[in-house]
Structure formats: C-alpha cells, structure tokens
C-alpha cells in the first residue's frame, strides 16, 4: 500500500495530468483526440520538501498529496508454459475421414 510523504493538498483539475518531478508537483494539459500537442506546456503547481528513495515510486494521490509505493523490482513471475496437449480422436472418427462419392 501507499504511504503519504508530503501533505500539499493540491486541487486537481480533470483536464490536467499531475506528476512528481524531483520533489515538486507539476501538471500538463491532457492530450485530446485531434487537438494540439501539450508538449512543453508543463507548469509547476507546488514544491515539496522531502527526500526521495530509489526503492519507491512517487505519485500524486486523490487528495492532492505526494504518496509513495514500494517499487516492484524484476516484475511479476510468469507461469511456466505447459507442453501442448495432443488432440484426442473421438471413437466414431476413422483415420481415413469421409469417403468420396463417385
């Protein structure tokens, strides 16, 4: 689960994407279909004063505060693939298949 690092109480607008850069909160307009690019239009919203740890992922939570969650290292373990099963033939099916009519 996540733990709060800094209580900043930033009010979030639904048309913006909020992210943490170093210890500050920034926002940028969300890209809309057919609209212009939002590249280079990021603006600083609030500045935080906390120290970052590389073992954690930092984000802006629903309350507008900076929270962190433990970073998963190595990803999720995958299940081993089972050997492919051979298709069973039904009792009624014969090797020759359907007979051709003349």
N, C-alpha and C positions, 0 to 999 in steps of 0.2 A: 504494500500500500504506500501511498504518498504521504510525505510529511511537509508541513509548511516551513519555509525557510525565512521569508520576509513578508510581513503583512503590509501591503501597499494599498489595497482597496481600489484598484484601477477600475473605472467604469468602462465596460466593454460595449462597443457598437457592433451590431451584427454584420455590418458591411466591411469590417476590417479583420485582418488576421494578426493576432498578437503573439509575440515570441520574445525569448530572452536572448540577449546578446551581451556577453560578459556578465555584468550584474545589473544591466538596465533592461527595462521593458520597452520594446519597440512595437509599432504597428504599421501595417501596409495595407492599402486597399486590395480587396479580393478581386481576382480576375473574373470578369463576366464574359459570357459567350458573345463573341462578336464585338466586344468592347476593346478599348485600347489597353496596351500593356501597363502594368503597375510597377514596372521595373524602375528602381531609383527613386521611388516616392515614399520610402520608409521614413517615419518620424519618431523621435524619442518621446515616450509618454511619461515615464517615471524612472528615477535612478534608485537602485538598491545598494545596500552596503552589507554584503555577505561574501563569504569566501566559497569558491566553487571547488568541488571534489570531482575528479575524473571518473569515479565509480558510480556517479549518479547522473540522471537525466533531469534537467531543469525545465519547467514549463509554467505557463500562467494558468491557474485553475479557474473554476467558475466564479469564485468570489473576487477575482482580480488580484490574487496574491501569488507570490512565487512559491512553487512547491517542487519537491524533488522525489524521484522514484529510483530504486536500485536498478542500475543498467544491467540487462541480461547479456552476459558475455558468452559467445560461442553459439548463440541461437538455440532453437528448440531441437531436442533429439528426435531423429527420424526413426520410424519403424523399419525393420529390415523387410525387404521385398521377399514374398514367398515365391517358391518355384511355381511356374504356371501349371495349372491342372490340365490333364488331358480330358477331352470331351468323351463322355461315355456314349456308346451307341445303344439305342433302345432295342429291345428284344425283337420287335417287328421289322426293324430296318435290316436289309440284307446288304452284303458287300457290293453287289452289282448295281444297286439302285433301281430305278424304274426301267422296265423293258420298253424297247421301242416298238411301235406298231408299224407294220408294213403295209 
